[in-house]
Amino acid sequence: MDAEDLQPEESPLQLSDAVLLDGLRQGSHEAFATLFLRHYSPVRDLLYRLLGDVDEAEDVAQEVFLKLYQRPLSSEREHNLRAWLYRVATNLGYNALRAGRRRQERDRRADREVRQTVAGPDALVLAKEERRAVRETLARLSSQQAALLVLRYEGLSYAEVAAVLQVSPRSIGTMLARAEAEFKRQYLAGQKGGTDEALS
Amino acid sequence: MKRCPDDGSLRAYLDQELNAAEEARLVAHLQGCYQCEATIQRLQADADLVSRKLATLNCGPESAAMSPTRALARFRQRREEERVASAKHLLWERIGAQMKGLFSAGWKVGAGVAVALCLVAVVSVAPVRLAAEGLLSQFRVQTFTAVTVDPTQLPEPPRPDQLGKLEVQGSPQVHRDVTLSQAQGMVSFKLKTPAYLPAGVPTDPRLMASDEGRFTYTIDGGKLQAYLQSIGAGDIQLGADVGGSVISGHVPPMVIAIYSAQPSRDVVAEPEPGSSAASTAPTAKPSGPTVAVIQGQSPTFDVPDNLTALRDELLKSPALPEGLAQQLAAIQNWQSTVPVPVPSRADSHSVTVHGQPGGLVVSEGNATVVMWQENGIVYAVAGDVSEAELMKVAESLR
């Protein structure tokens, strides 16, 4: 581990996002660095949950911040940076998730073949397969539904999720109920079409 | 019994996202509604399933993941790599920017000097231009030589009005979209066209031509001294007669043929106010290769001798980076050799084109330009193609 890893990750500056965004718009590298350090981890963790691959999550997180860097959100239309970052992250992450779906299905077939040739399914393999099934299910939902579930699971309030998805907070309950029902349907369909492992 | 609440309200109730009044109403309703009770159970089961399944994704990346500080370092490193990679397009952009300047400002004051050395200026840096065009007794393009420069080390280039006064005689124009016969009618030599073009390059060019122009540039001694001061060459003593010295220039007509599948506005875009050759703003990359052929008689400049003495002084001055001054000083026939400033990361080497030595190829990434002189005509061929391809185009000019 490098020495810099040991440094505290919190930003030394307690300037608000809005102030830092103003700085970023004026080309301040320091403002960008502060925003990056402040928001990187949650964004990366969200993407990791979605993608299940550290490298890929980090790559997409870099892309998210590149978008911020290239085009700092305009002050009039957008003032919630966290919501903006989560929105961009879920969009990019969802695209990456879908793009990875084919690859994952191929991996899964290969894994299954391997498992048939060895003694019994080992717990690690099962857990891995389960995660893959969950991600495949997310990939089959609409991007909004997938984002909704992941963000809600992250612990965002209805108001926060609504800000990310740019919908009314009043509609979150209904959207969530639908998304969860759809997730269940798709997940079970995937299980039926895949292996016989029951849902736990 | 009151109407049952919708699923959304029930779901929000489970998450305690209803306000107090809504929640009280809903609780009251649930007391006697089995249907809603069942719905709630279904919603809860769905939510639990999702939550359980998403929890399997929980094993965090902490172990293998990099810290935000490292991630930021990586972010910066990538931007730097991109900056270097985008330098691939810098040469092309500079060519584009020069052409933009040429075809928008045309012959107007300010563009005059740039126009005069457009062939050279594709990669030029003003202080070198100063040495090349401002301080020569009789300047005529015969050969080209590369001068390696680090743009970050060069002093601030002078604006045309910063050293004196530029006067253009008449009002020479730049004509867009001329026909080949119109262009031919404007020049006193036979225009050449490439017999070979790389694959994907349309054979039908857009032609542009500039009028012949004459200009005088009257040095303002005070301004020149102030400029030298500003670049750290204030110790150079100007003779009393330098002020009022007149450089006169003659720029014969020039024809530019652009072979590109791109709409013209993408190749030679309207400049934005304040844009300059130094701009690093990314420009739209043409989808197919573009090749430009530029030809015109050599421009000439007459410069009083009292100004030519300034060249030696300037070369000795610490204002120019040492390596650059040495390279300039090493040029033997400096009255006929164009020092083409080439960024240190670009490749350049001398070539013989059409049997003429003294040509120069400059490549930066996928952009290449070759320039040479033949029978008093200066040619430049530029394109975002390989050097080999570009040389084939150059050699195929007939």
Chai-1 contact restraints between the chains, C-beta under 6 A:
chainA,res_idxA,chainB,res_idxB,connection_type,confidence,min_distance_angstrom,max_distance_angstrom,comment,restraint_id
A,E4,B,T69,contact,1.0,0.0,6.0,A-B,restraint_1
A,D5,B,S67,contact,1.0,0.0,6.0,A-B,restraint_2
A,E9,B,P68,contact,1.0,0.0,6.0,A-B,restraint_3
A,A33,B,L72,contact,1.0,0.0,6.0,A-B,restraint_4
A,F36,B,L72,contact,1.0,0.0,6.0,A-B,restraint_5
A,L37,B,P68,contact,1.0,0.0,6.0,A-B,restraint_6
A,Y40,B,P68,contact,1.0,0.0,6.0,A-B,restraint_7
A,Y40,B,A71,contact,1.0,0.0,6.0,A-B,restraint_8
A,S41,B,P68,contact,1.0,0.0,6.0,A-B,restraint_9
A,Y48,B,P61,contact,1.0,0.0,6.0,A-B,restraint_10
A,R49,B,L57,contact,1.0,0.0,6.0,A-B,restraint_11
A,V54,B,P61,contact,1.0,0.0,6.0,A-B,restraint_12
A,V54,B,A64,contact,1.0,0.0,6.0,A-B,restraint_13
A,V54,B,A65,contact,1.0,0.0,6.0,A-B,restraint_14
A,Q62,B,F75,contact,1.0,0.0,6.0,A-B,restraint_15
A,E130,B,T56,contact,1.0,0.0,6.0,A-B,restraint_16
A,R131,B,T56,contact,1.0,0.0,6.0,A-B,restraint_17
A,R131,B,L57,contact,1.0,0.0,6.0,A-B,restraint_18
A,V134,B,K53,contact,1.0,0.0,6.0,A-B,restraint_19
A,V134,B,T56,contact,1.0,0.0,6.0,A-B,restraint_20
A,L149,B,V50,contact,1.0,0.0,6.0,A-B,restraint_21
A,Y153,B,L54,contact,1.0,0.0,6.0,A-B,restraint_22
A,Y158,B,E17,contact,1.0,0.0,6.0,A-B,restraint_23
A,G173,B,G8,contact,1.0,0.0,6.0,A-B,restraint_24
A,G173,B,S9,contact,1.0,0.0,6.0,A-B,restraint_25
A,G173,B,R11,contact,1.0,0.0,6.0,A-B,restraint_26
A,G173,B,A12,contact,1.0,0.0,6.0,A-B,restraint_27
A,T174,B,G8,contact,1.0,0.0,6.0,A-B,restraint_28
A,L176,B,R11,contact,1.0,0.0,6.0,A-B,restraint_29
A,A177,B,D7,contact,1.0,0.0,6.0,A-B,restraint_30
A,A177,B,G8,contact,1.0,0.0,6.0,A-B,restraint_31
A,A177,B,R11,contact,1.0,0.0,6.0,A-B,restraint_32
A,A177,B,L43,contact,1.0,0.0,6.0,A-B,restraint_33
A,E180,B,D46,contact,1.0,0.0,6.0,A-B,restraint_34
A,E180,B,A47,contact,1.0,0.0,6.0,A-B,restraint_35
A,E180,B,V50,contact,1.0,0.0,6.0,A-B,restraint_36
A,A181,B,D46,contact,1.0,0.0,6.0,A-B,restraint_37
A,F183,B,V50,contact,1.0,0.0,6.0,A-B,restraint_38
A,K184,B,D46,contact,1.0,0.0,6.0,A-B,restraint_39
A,K184,B,L49,contact,1.0,0.0,6.0,A-B,restraint_40
